[in-house]
Amino acid sequence: MKGAPERIWGRCNKILVNGEVREITDYWNKKFEEANATFGKNGERVLAFANIYLNKSEYKRDFQFVMKEEDKNYPMEDLTFIGLVALNDPPRVYVDQSVSKCRIAGIKVIMVTGDQPVTAASIAKKVNIITPGSRVNVDLVEEGMSMDQANEV
């Protein structure tokens, strides 16, 4: 399985470390959060990967996997976390200048993205959607607030 780091991590109860499967502990939770935050703060797009071994007698070669979210007929929990991949996908040249021109013209610029909040904030800062000196929810979380509290500010 691949997807958003926090979504994939939430489905895992084990982690692959140097070829050995281990239980996820507070230590691994902290390591995951640190790595994911580091990639995100650098404005990198982050994907997480996990797997599960299916029983061959139950999931034969001709098994019909149902992909519809509410009807899935295979395990989506108790996965083993494999790792993170970070992709550097910098904003296009001159986007920051275009954002500034829009602001001068009185246009409110809004960014819509599927990236996780820390990555989105980093990119928005790079292109001046979030202006220098502004603090957004991810900054408040870094200062010690919960995400729920930061979202209410």
C-alpha positions as CSV (number, residue, x, y, z in Angstrom):
1,M,0.0,0.0,0.0
2,K,1.2,3.5,-0.7
3,G,-0.2,6.9,0.3
4,A,-0.2,9.8,2.7
5,P,2.3,9.1,5.5
6,E,-0.1,9.7,8.4
7,R,-2.8,7.6,6.8
8,I,-0.5,4.6,6.1
9,W,1.3,4.9,9.4
10,G,-2.1,4.7,11.2
11,R,-2.8,1.4,9.5
12,C,0.5,-0.2,10.7
13,N,1.3,-2.0,13.9
14,K,4.7,-3.3,12.7
15,I,7.7,-1.8,11.1
16,L,10.5,-3.3,8.9
17,V,13.9,-2.4,10.3
18,N,17.0,-3.7,8.6
19,G,15.1,-6.7,7.2
20,E,13.5,-7.5,10.5
21,V,9.8,-7.0,11.4
22,R,9.3,-5.2,14.8
23,E,6.4,-4.0,16.7
24,I,5.8,-0.2,16.5
25,T,6.6,1.4,19.8
26,D,6.7,5.0,21.1
27,Y,10.3,5.1,19.9
28,W,9.2,4.3,16.3
29,N,6.3,6.7,16.5
30,K,8.7,9.5,17.4
31,K,11.2,8.5,14.6
32,F,8.4,8.4,12.1
33,E,7.1,11.9,13.1
34,E,10.6,13.3,13.0
35,A,11.4,11.9,9.6
36,N,8.1,12.9,8.1
37,A,8.3,16.4,9.6
38,T,11.9,16.9,8.3
39,F,10.9,15.9,4.7
40,G,7.8,18.1,4.9
41,K,9.6,21.2,6.2
42,N,11.9,20.9,3.2
43,G,8.9,21.1,1.0
44,E,9.3,17.6,-0.2
45,R,6.3,15.4,-1.3
46,V,6.2,12.4,1.0
47,L,4.7,8.9,0.3
48,A,4.6,6.1,2.8
49,F,4.7,2.4,1.9
50,A,3.4,-0.7,3.8
51,N,2.7,-4.3,3.1
52,I,1.0,-7.4,4.5
53,Y,1.4,-11.0,3.6
54,L,-1.8,-12.6,2.7
55,N,-2.7,-16.3,3.4
56,K,-2.3,-18.2,0.1
57,S,-5.1,-20.6,1.0
58,E,-7.6,-17.7,1.5
59,Y,-6.2,-15.4,-1.3
60,K,-5.7,-17.8,-4.2
61,R,-4.3,-16.6,-7.5
62,D,-7.8,-16.0,-9.0
63,F,-9.1,-14.1,-5.9
64,Q,-11.2,-11.1,-6.9
65,F,-10.1,-8.1,-4.9
66,V,-12.9,-5.5,-4.4
67,M,-11.5,-2.0,-4.6
68,K,-14.6,-0.1,-3.6
69,E,-13.8,1.5,-0.2
70,E,-16.8,0.2,1.7
71,D,-16.7,-3.3,0.3
72,K,-13.0,-4.1,0.5
73,N,-12.5,-7.8,1.0
74,Y,-8.9,-7.9,2.2
75,P,-7.0,-6.5,5.2
76,M,-6.4,-2.8,5.4
77,E,-5.1,-2.8,9.0
78,D,-2.2,-4.4,10.9
79,L,0.2,-3.6,8.1
80,T,4.0,-3.5,8.2
81,F,5.4,-0.1,7.6
82,I,8.2,-0.3,4.9
83,G,9.4,3.3,4.7
84,L,9.0,6.8,3.4
85,V,10.0,8.2,0.0
86,A,10.5,12.0,-0.3
87,L,10.3,13.6,-3.7
88,N,11.7,17.1,-4.5
89,D,9.1,18.8,-6.7
90,P,10.0,22.5,-6.5
91,P,7.5,25.2,-7.5
92,R,7.8,26.4,-11.0
93,V,10.0,29.4,-11.7
94,Y,8.3,32.8,-11.2
95,V,5.4,31.5,-9.2
96,D,6.4,33.6,-6.3
97,Q,6.4,36.7,-8.5
98,S,3.0,35.8,-9.9
99,V,1.6,35.5,-6.4
100,S,3.1,38.9,-5.5
101,K,1.5,40.5,-8.6
102,C,-1.9,39.0,-7.7
103,R,-1.7,40.4,-4.2
104,I,-0.8,43.9,-5.6
105,A,-3.8,43.6,-7.9
106,G,-6.0,42.8,-4.9
107,I,-6.5,39.1,-5.7
108,K,-6.6,36.7,-2.8
109,V,-4.4,33.7,-3.6
110,I,-5.4,30.3,-2.3
111,M,-3.4,27.1,-2.6
112,V,-5.3,23.8,-3.0
113,T,-3.1,20.7,-2.5
114,G,-3.2,17.1,-1.5
115,D,0.1,17.4,0.3
116,Q,0.3,17.0,4.1
117,P,0.0,20.3,6.0
118,V,3.7,20.7,6.8
119,T,4.7,20.2,3.1
120,A,1.9,22.5,1.9
121,A,3.0,25.3,4.4
122,S,6.7,25.0,3.3
123,I,5.8,25.3,-0.4
124,A,3.3,28.1,0.3
125,K,6.1,30.0,2.1
126,K,8.5,29.5,-0.8
127,V,6.0,31.1,-3.3
128,N,4.9,33.9,-0.9
129,I,1.3,32.6,-0.4
130,I,2.3,32.6,3.3
131,T,4.2,35.8,3.8
132,P,7.3,36.2,5.9
133,G,6.5,36.6,9.5
134,S,3.1,34.9,9.3
135,R,2.4,31.9,11.5
136,V,0.1,29.1,10.3
137,N,-1.2,26.0,12.1
138,V,2.0,23.9,11.4
139,D,4.1,26.6,13.0
140,L,1.8,26.6,16.1
141,V,2.1,22.8,16.3
142,E,5.9,23.1,16.2
143,E,5.6,25.5,19.1
144,G,3.7,22.9,21.1
145,M,0.0,23.2,20.3
146,S,-2.1,20.2,19.1
147,M,-3.2,20.3,15.5
148,D,-6.8,20.7,16.7
149,Q,-5.9,23.7,18.8
150,A,-3.9,25.2,16.0
151,N,-6.7,24.8,13.5
152,E,-9.0,26.8,15.8
153,V,-6.7,29.8,16.0
